[in-house]
Each structure stands twice: as C-alpha cells, then as structure tokens.
C-alpha cells in the first residue's frame, strides 16, 4: 500500500472530506480536474500552493478507495 501522508481527514476542514495536506482542496476536486482533461501543469497553475506529488497522492488515494480498501489518513 502506498504511503498517503499527503492526504488528510479533518472534520473541521471541508466537512471531513479527504483533502490535500490539510488544505481546503479535496481529493475529489483534483480527481475531477484530471478526469476532465486538465494536465498536472494546469492544475498547479490553478492551485499554486500544490505540487505534483499532491496530485499523484490524490489519484493514488482515489484508486485505493475505488478498490474499497481502508487507507489510514494523516490527521491535519
């Protein structure tokens, strides 16, 4: 299982949805942008406080969730 320490879960941030590094950017937002055809580079322009590893972590987290595996999240 990959280390997903960039993905955090805090009930006080974005309603408890999985987020990137405690920021108000959800995994779902990133996955949706990639699914709609946005490149990593374009996403990093839209969210300059993210790095490419954040996007990769969001995609990895989403892939694990689709497989219905429990992934421990870091607490923000």
Secondary structure, 3 states (H helix, E strand, C coil): CCCCCCEECCCCCHHHCCEECCCCCEHHHHHHHHHCCCCHHHHHHHCCCCCHHHHHHHHHHHHHHHCCCCCCCECC
